[in-house]
């Protein structure tokens, strides 16, 4: 039985939807290639199998939750879902283009930008535009910090523990965590500023009725 709550609908952003669908399709294609031909996708000894399982789960979590709980009363949150998909897509694309090995700062950049993007998506999905700065920062750091720690644990046991990189793993991990948290803080500042100026107020329609 559908709740007696008026559905909240906003126009579908066509460009954003195209980017979202393209990123998801490309992600699945690159993951399949990485699993079948890891040497072609520069994914040898880089946990291609784990990525092939984890990334689709992450990229399709928002669609699954929306379809199960919100499709009858809210527009699809395209921006947040696209941001989550991009964190997976850019990592695989970076490996596919051998950017991690050919550009020394690329890994640092990915930790900085992707942790911020992931935290931003979670904030957009779970917080109303009227929320004050400090609660947004608290949630952003909680989500970003948890994601960063889980990633470092998975990365260590997936391929660093058995490689020569383990000698510098401690310093690298601290740097990755620090850069990730800076990215999260920047994302929080941007979102809060956009909300105060009246932007991004229709990207999470499931929150509209509670505002």
ZATORVEX-696533 format. One record per residue: residue number from 0; y, x, z of N, C-alpha, C in turn. Coordinates in Angstrom, 2 decimals, decimal comma, padded with zeros to 5 digits, m for minus. Example, Ala and Ser with C-alpha at 12.3 -4.5 7.8 and 13.67 -1.06 7.14 Angstrom:
ZATORVEX-696533
0:m005,69:013,19:007,80:m004,50:012,30:007,80:m003,30:013,20:007,80
1:m002,25:012,85:007,08:m001,06:013,67:007,14:000,03:012,90:007,87
***
This chain:
ZATORVEX-696533
0:m001,20:000,85:000,00:000,00:000,00:000,00:001,24:000,88:000,00
1:002,15:000,62:m000,93:003,36:001,43:m001,03:004,39:000,96:m000,01
2:005,03:001,88:000,69:006,05:001,52:001,67:007,20:000,81:000,99
3:007,83:m000,10:001,73:008,95:m000,86:001,19:010,22:m000,04:001,27
4:010,25:001,07:000,55:011,41:001,95:000,51:011,83:002,11:m000,94
5:013,14:001,93:m001,19:013,62:002,03:m002,56:013,36:003,42:m003,12
6:012,84:003,47:m004,33:012,55:004,75:m004,96:013,84:005,49:m005,27
7:013,82:006,80:m005,06:014,97:007,64:m005,35:014,69:008,40:m006,63
8:015,44:008,10:m007,69:015,20:008,72:m008,98:016,47:009,38:m009,50
9:016,29:010,58:m010,07:017,40:011,28:m010,69:016,98:011,69:m012,10
10:017,93:011,88:m013,00:017,58:012,29:m014,37:016,77:013,58:m014,36
11:015,77:013,64:m015,23:014,93:014,83:m015,32:015,66:015,95:m016,04
12:015,82:017,11:m015,44:016,47:018,25:m016,10:015,53:018,83:m017,16
13:015,79:018,56:m018,41:014,87:018,91:m019,48:014,64:020,42:m019,60
14:015,71:021,20:m019,50:015,57:022,66:m019,62:014,72:023,21:m018,48
15:015,00:022,73:m017,28:014,25:023,20:m016,12:012,78:022,80:m016,22
16:012,54:021,60:m016,71:011,16:021,16:m016,89:010,44:022,02:m017,91
17:011,13:022,38:m018,99:010,53:023,24:m020,01:010,21:024,62:m019,45
18:011,12:025,16:m018,65:010,89:026,47:m018,03:009,69:026,39:m017,10
19:009,61:025,33:m016,33:008,53:025,14:m015,38:007,17:025,09:m016,07
20:007,06:024,23:m017,06:005,78:024,06:m017,76:005,39:025,34:m018,49
21:006,37:026,00:m019,10:006,09:027,25:m019,82:005,62:028,34:m018,87
22:006,28:028,44:m017,71:005,90:029,45:m016,72:004,49:029,20:m016,19
23:004,16:027,95:m015,93:002,82:027,63:m015,43:001,75:027,94:m016,47
24:002,00:027,54:m017,71:001,02:027,80:m018,77:000,86:029,29:m019,01
25:001,97:030,02:m019,02:001,91:031,46:m019,24:001,21:032,16:m018,08
26:001,46:031,68:m016,86:000,80:032,24:m015,69:m000,71:032,11:m015,79
27:m001,19:030,93:m016,14:m002,63:030,71:m016,26:m003,23:031,58:m017,36
28:m002,52:031,70:m018,48:m003,01:032,51:m019,59:m003,09:033,99:m019,20
29:m002,04:034,49:m018,54:m002,04:035,90:m018,15:m003,09:036,19:m017,08
30:m003,30:035,24:m016,18:m004,32:035,43:m015,15:m005,71:035,46:m015,76
31:m005,95:034,59:m016,72:m007,25:034,58:m017,39:m007,48:035,91:m018,12
32:m006,44:036,39:m018,77:m006,55:037,67:m019,47:m006,78:038,82:m018,49
33:m006,09:038,77:m017,35:m006,23:039,83:m016,34:m007,64:039,89:m015,77
34:m008,25:038,72:m015,61:m009,61:038,68:m015,06:m010,63:039,16:m016,08
35:m010,46:038,72:m017,33:m011,43:039,06:m018,38:m011,23:040,50:m018,87
36:m009,96:040,88:m019,05:m009,65:042,22:m019,55:m008,61:042,88:m018,63
37:m008,99:043,30:m017,43:m008,02:043,87:m016,48:m007,32:045,12:m016,99
38:m007,99:045,90:m017,85:m007,36:047,11:m018,36:m006,21:046,80:m019,31
39:m006,28:045,66:m020,00:m005,21:045,26:m020,91:m004,00:044,76:m020,13
40:m004,25:044,04:m019,06:m003,16:043,47:m018,27:m002,66:044,37:m017,17
41:m003,09:045,65:m017,16:m002,69:046,61:m016,13:m003,00:046,08:m014,72
42:m004,16:045,43:m014,59:m004,55:044,84:m013,33:m005,79:045,48:m012,72
43:m006,21:046,60:m013,25:m007,37:047,29:m012,69:m007,06:047,73:m011,26
44:m007,98:047,43:m010,33:m007,83:047,79:m008,92:m006,60:047,16:m008,28
45:m006,15:046,01:m008,80:m004,99:045,32:m008,24:m005,30:043,88:m007,86
46:m006,52:043,64:m007,45:m006,93:042,32:m006,94:m006,67:041,20:m007,94
47:m007,07:041,43:m009,19:m006,87:040,41:m010,22:m007,59:039,11:m009,87
48:m008,79:039,23:m009,30:m009,54:038,04:m008,94:m008,86:037,21:m007,87
49:m008,34:037,87:m006,84:m007,63:037,16:m005,78:m006,37:036,50:m006,30
50:m005,65:037,19:m007,16:m004,46:036,60:m007,76:m004,83:035,39:m008,62
51:m005,95:035,49:m009,34:m006,38:034,40:m010,22:m006,71:033,14:m009,43
52:m007,06:033,30:m008,18:m007,36:032,14:m007,32:m006,10:031,68:m006,57
53:m005,41:032,64:m005,96:m004,27:032,30:m005,11:m003,05:031,80:m005,85
54:m002,71:032,42:m006,97:m001,49:032,04:m007,67:m001,51:030,63:m008,24
55:m002,59:030,19:m008,90:m002,62:028,79:m009,36:m002,54:027,80:m008,20
56:m003,19:028,13:m007,08:m003,11:027,26:m005,92:m001,66:027,11:m005,45
57:m000,95:028,24:m005,39:000,44:028,21:m004,97:001,33:027,49:m005,99
58:001,11:027,77:m007,27:001,95:027,20:m008,32:001,77:025,70:m008,48
59:000,62:025,17:m008,06:000,36:023,74:m008,23:000,33:022,99:m006,90
60:000,77:023,61:m005,83:000,81:022,94:m004,53:001,83:021,82:m004,51
61:003,05:022,08:m004,97:004,09:021,07:m004,97:003,72:019,88:m005,86
62:003,24:020,09:m007,10:002,81:018,94:m007,90:001,73:018,11:m007,22
63:000,79:018,78:m006,56:m000,30:018,05:m005,89:000,23:017,20:m004,74
64:001,10:017,79:m003,92:001,65:017,05:m002,78:002,54:015,90:m003,26
65:003,36:016,18:m004,27:004,23:015,13:m004,80:003,41:013,97:m005,36
66:002,38:014,27:m006,12:001,55:013,23:m006,72:000,85:012,40:m005,65
67:000,41:013,05:m004,59:m000,33:012,34:m003,55:000,55:011,51:m002,64
68:001,79:011,98:m002,37:002,60:011,33:m001,35:003,96:010,79:m001,79
69:004,54:011,33:m002,89:005,93:010,99:m003,19:006,18:010,41:m004,57
70:005,20:010,38:m005,43:005,47:009,97:m006,81:005,97:008,54:m006,94
71:005,63:007,67:m005,99:006,06:006,27:m006,07:007,49:006,06:m005,58
72:008,05:007,07:m004,91:009,37:006,86:m004,33:010,37:007,98:m004,51
73:010,03:008,99:m005,28:010,99:010,09:m005,47:010,74:010,81:m006,78
74:011,81:011,34:m007,35:011,69:012,16:m008,54:010,96:013,46:m008,19
75:010,40:014,10:m009,19:009,71:015,36:m008,95:010,73:016,46:m008,64
76:010,49:017,28:m007,62:011,43:018,37:m007,25:011,29:019,57:m008,18
77:011,84:019,46:m009,37:011,63:020,47:m010,40:012,12:021,85:m010,02
78:013,29:021,92:m009,38:013,86:023,23:m009,08:012,98:023,99:m008,08
79:012,62:023,36:m006,98:011,80:024,03:m005,97:010,45:024,44:m006,56
80:009,84:023,55:m007,33:008,54:023,88:m007,92:008,66:025,03:m008,91
81:009,74:025,06:m009,66:009,95:026,16:m010,61:010,13:027,49:m009,88
82:010,86:027,48:m008,80:011,07:028,70:m008,03:009,75:029,25:m007,51
83:008,90:028,38:m006,98:007,61:028,82:m006,47:006,76:029,39:m007,60
84:006,76:028,71:m008,74:005,98:029,18:m009,89:006,47:030,54:m010,37
85:007,78:030,75:m010,34:008,34:032,02:m010,82:007,93:033,20:m009,95
86:007,72:032,98:m008,65:007,28:034,10:m007,82:005,92:034,62:m008,27
87:005,05:033,73:m008,69:003,73:034,13:m009,19:003,83:034,69:m010,60
88:004,59:034,00:m011,44:004,72:034,39:m012,85:005,32:035,78:m013,01
89:006,39:036,06:m012,27:007,07:037,35:m012,44:006,20:038,51:m011,96
90:005,38:038,27:m010,93:004,49:039,33:m010,45:003,46:039,68:m011,51
91:002,83:038,67:m012,09:001,83:038,92:m013,12:002,48:039,51:m014,37
92:003,66:039,01:m014,74:004,36:039,54:m015,91:004,73:041,00:m015,69
93:005,18:041,32:m014,47:005,52:042,71:m014,16:004,34:043,63:m014,31
94:003,17:043,18:m013,88:001,95:043,98:m014,07:001,57:044,05:m015,55
95:001,68:042,92:m016,22:001,31:042,88:m017,64:002,14:043,85:m018,47
96:003,42:043,99:m018,12:004,32:044,88:m018,85:004,35:046,29:m018,24
97:003,51:046,51:m017,23:003,40:047,81:m016,57:004,72:048,24:m015,93
98:005,49:047,27:m015,45:006,78:047,59:m014,85:006,64:048,21:m013,47
99:005,58:047,84:m012,74:005,38:048,39:m011,40:005,15:049,90:m011,43
100:004,49:050,35:m012,47:004,18:051,78:m012,57:005,23:052,57:m013,35
101:005,93:051,90:m014,25:006,89:052,60:m015,11:008,31:052,61:m014,54
102:008,63:051,69:m013,65:009,97:051,62:m013,04:009,79:051,75:m011,53
103:010,25:052,81:m010,94:009,92:053,11:m009,54:010,48:052,09:m008,56
104:011,60:051,43:m008,91:012,21:050,49:m007,98:011,79:049,04:m008,23
105:010,93:048,81:m009,21:010,59:047,44:m009,56:009,87:046,72:m008,43
106:008,96:047,40:m007,75:008,25:046,78:m006,63:009,21:046,37:m005,52
107:010,20:047,21:m005,22:011,20:046,87:m004,21:011,99:045,64:m004,63
108:012,35:045,61:m005,90:013,11:044,47:m006,43:012,32:043,17:m006,30
109:011,02:043,23:m006,58:010,19:042,04:m006,53:010,07:041,51:m005,10
110:009,95:042,40:m004,14:009,90:041,95:m002,75:011,23:041,32:m002,34
111:012,31:041,91:m002,77:013,64:041,40:m002,45:013,88:040,02:m003,05
112:013,62:039,88:m004,34:013,95:038,64:m005,03:012,93:037,54:m004,77
113:011,65:037,87:m004,77:010,63:036,82:m004,66:010,54:036,22:m003,26
114:010,76:037,01:m002,22:010,78:036,43:m000,87:011,95:035,48:m000,72
115:013,09:035,85:m001,29:014,25:034,97:m001,25:014,01:033,69:m002,02
116:013,39:033,80:m003,20:013,10:032,63:m004,02:012,13:031,70:m003,31
117:011,09:032,27:m002,71:010,09:031,45:m002,03:010,71:030,72:m000,84
118:011,51:031,42:m000,06:012,17:030,78:001,08:013,14:029,70:000,61
119:013,84:029,97:m000,48:014,78:028,98:m001,02:014,05:027,70:m001,43
120:012,90:027,85:m002,07:012,13:026,69:m002,48:011,71:025,85:m001,28
121:011,24:026,52:m000,23:010,79:025,81:000,96:011,96:025,10:001,63
122:013,12:025,74:001,67:014,31:025,12:002,26:014,71:023,88:001,47
123:014,72:023,99:000,16:015,10:022,86:m000,69:014,13:021,69:m000,54
124:012,89:022,00:m000,28:011,87:020,95:m000,16:011,88:020,27:001,21
125:012,35:020,94:002,24:012,16:020,43:003,60:013,44:020,20:004,39
126:014,59:020,56:003,85:015,82:020,41:004,61:016,86:019,63:003,82
127:017,61:018,80:004,53:018,65:018,00:003,89:019,91:018,82:003,64
128:020,70:018,48:002,62:021,92:019,23:002,30:022,97:019,22:003,40
129:022,83:018,33:004,37:023,80:018,27:005,47:023,46:019,22:006,61
130:022,34:019,95:006,49:021,91:020,86:007,54:022,90:022,01:007,70
131:023,12:022,41:008,94:024,03:023,51:009,23:023,38:024,87:008,89
132:024,20:025,92:008,87:023,75:027,23:008,42:022,64:027,81:009,28
133:022,79:027,77:010,61:021,84:028,48:011,47:020,43:027,89:011,42
134:020,26:026,57:011,38:018,89:026,05:011,19:018,30:026,45:009,84
135:019,13:026,52:008,81:018,63:026,94:007,50:018,17:028,40:007,57
136:018,98:029,23:008,21:018,61:030,64:008,34:017,32:030,79:009,14
137:017,20:030,03:010,21:016,00:030,10:011,04:014,74:029,76:010,23
138:014,82:028,69:009,47:013,65:028,30:008,68:013,38:029,29:007,56
139:014,44:029,77:006,93:014,26:030,73:005,86:013,58:032,00:006,34
140:014,03:032,52:007,48:013,42:033,73:008,03:011,98:033,49:008,48
141:011,72:032,30:009,02:010,36:031,98:009,46:009,41:031,94:008,26
142:009,82:031,26:007,21:008,98:031,16:006,01:008,87:032,51:005,31
143:010,02:033,16:005,10:010,01:034,44:004,41:009,26:035,51:005,18
144:009,47:035,56:006,50:008,78:036,55:007,31:007,28:036,35:007,32
145:006,85:035,10:007,45:005,42:034,81:007,43:004,80:035,17:006,09
146:005,48:034,79:005,01:004,96:035,10:003,68:004,89:036,60:003,44
147:005,91:037,33:003,90:005,94:038,78:003,72:004,80:039,46:004,46
148:004,57:039,03:005,70:003,50:039,64:006,50:002,13:039,34:005,88
149:001,90:038,09:005,48:000,63:037,73:004,87:000,40:038,51:003,58
150:001,47:038,69:002,80:001,34:039,45:001,55:000,97:040,90:001,83
151:001,62:041,52:002,80:001,34:042,92:003,10:m000,09:043,10:003,62
152:m000,56:042,16:004,41:m001,95:042,22:004,90:m002,92:042,11:003,72
153:m002,67:041,12:002,86:m003,55:040,93:001,70:m003,51:042,13:000,77
154:m002,31:042,67:000,55:m002,15:043,82:m000,33:m002,90:045,03:000,21
155:m002,83:045,23:001,50:m003,50:046,39:002,11:m005,01:046,30:001,94
156:m005,58:045,18:002,32:m007,03:045,06:002,27:m007,56:044,88:000,85
157:m006,70:044,40:m000,06:m007,15:044,18:m001,43:m007,30:045,47:m002,22
158:m006,32:046,39:m002,06:m006,43:047,61:m002,86:m005,80:048,86:m002,26
159:m004,92:048,75:m001,29:m004,30:049,95:m000,73:m005,25:050,72:000,18
160:m006,07:049,99:000,95:m006,94:050,64:001,93:m007,91:051,63:001,30
161:m008,25:051,43:000,05:m009,22:052,30:m000,62:m008,58:053,20:m001,67
162:m007,25:053,25:m001,68:m006,57:054,07:m002,69:m005,76:055,17:m002,02
163:m005,28:056,10:m002,83:m004,47:057,20:m002,30:m003,12:056,72:m001,79
164:m002,70:055,51:m002,14:m001,42:054,97:m001,71:m001,37:054,71:m000,21
165:m002,51:054,69:000,46:m002,54:054,35:001,88:m001,78:055,38:002,72
166:m001,60:056,60:002,21:m000,89:057,62:002,98:000,57:057,24:003,22
167:001,16:056,57:002,27:002,55:056,16:002,44:002,70:054,67:002,65
168:001,59:054,00:002,99:001,60:052,54:003,09:002,51:052,05:004,21
169:002,57:052,77:005,34:003,37:052,32:006,47:004,86:052,26:006,09
170:005,35:053,35:005,52:006,76:053,38:005,12:007,05:052,34:004,05
171:006,12:052,20:003,09:006,30:051,22:002,02:006,32:049,80:002,57
172:005,44:049,53:003,54:005,38:048,19:004,13:006,68:047,85:004,85
173:007,21:048,79:005,62:008,46:048,55:006,33:009,60:048,29:005,35
174:009,63:049,07:004,27:010,66:048,87:003,26:010,53:047,52:002,59
175:009,31:047,11:002,27:009,08:045,82:001,63:009,51:044,67:002,55
176:009,17:044,77:003,82:009,54:043,73:004,77:011,06:043,63:004,92
177:011,70:044,78:005,02:013,15:044,80:005,15:013,85:044,21:003,95
178:013,43:044,62:002,76:014,04:044,09:001,54:013,78:042,60:001,39
179:012,59:042,16:001,77:012,27:040,74:001,69:013,18:039,91:002,59
180:013,44:040,40:003,81:014,29:039,66:004,72:015,75:039,62:004,25
181:016,19:040,71:003,62:017,54:040,71:003,04:017,62:039,67:001,94
182:016,57:039,59:001,12:016,54:038,59:000,06:016,57:037,18:000,62
183:015,87:036,95:001,72:015,86:035,63:002,35:017,25:035,25:002,85
184:017,91:036,18:003,52:019,25:035,90:004,04:020,21:035,58:002,90
185:020,12:036,32:001,81:020,97:036,05:000,65:020,69:034,67:000,09
186:019,42:034,29:000,00:019,06:032,96:m000,50:019,63:031,86:000,38
187:019,56:032,07:001,70:020,10:031,08:002,64:021,60:030,93:002,46
188:022,29:032,04:002,32:023,75:031,99:002,11:024,09:031,23:000,83
189:023,36:031,49:m000,23:023,62:030,83:m001,51:023,36:029,33:m001,41
190:022,24:028,94:m000,83:021,91:027,52:m000,71:022,94:026,79:000,16
191:023,26:027,37:001,30:024,23:026,73:002,19:025,59:026,59:001,50
192:026,00:027,62:000,77:027,27:027,56:000,05:027,24:026,48:m001,02
193:026,13:026,39:m001,75:026,01:025,36:m002,79:026,05:023,97:m002,18
194:025,36:023,76:m001,08:025,37:022,45:m000,43:026,78:022,07:000,04
195:027,50:023,03:000,60:028,85:022,74:001,09:029,79:022,38:m000,06
196:029,51:022,92:m001,25:030,35:022,63:m002,41:029,85:021,44:m003,22
197:028,80:020,80:m002,74:028,31:019,59:m003,38:027,24:019,79:m004,43
198:026,73:021,02:m004,56:025,68:021,30:m005,53:024,29:021,18:m004,88
199:023,28:021,07:m005,72:021,87:021,05:m005,29:021,56:019,90:m004,33
200:022,30:018,82:m004,42:022,09:017,72:m003,49:021,10:016,68:m004,00
201:020,62:016,84:m005,22:019,66:015,89:m005,75:018,34:016,56:m006,13
202:018,14:017,79:m005,66:016,92:018,52:m006,06:015,72:018,16:m005,20
203:015,95:017,52:m004,04:014,85:017,10:m003,17:015,02:015,62:m002,83
204:014,76:014,74:m003,80:015,00:013,31:m003,59:014,15:012,71:m002,49
205:013,05:013,36:m002,09:012,22:012,81:m001,03:012,94:012,81:000,31
206:014,06:013,57:000,40:014,81:013,64:001,65:015,99:012,68:001,66
207:016,28:012,06:000,52:017,49:011,25:000,39:017,52:010,09:001,38
208:016,39:009,42:001,52:016,36:008,25:002,38:016,48:008,58:003,86
209:016,29:009,88:004,20:016,40:010,27:005,60:017,76:010,86:005,93
210:018,63:010,95:004,92:019,94:011,54:005,13:020,95:010,49:005,64
***
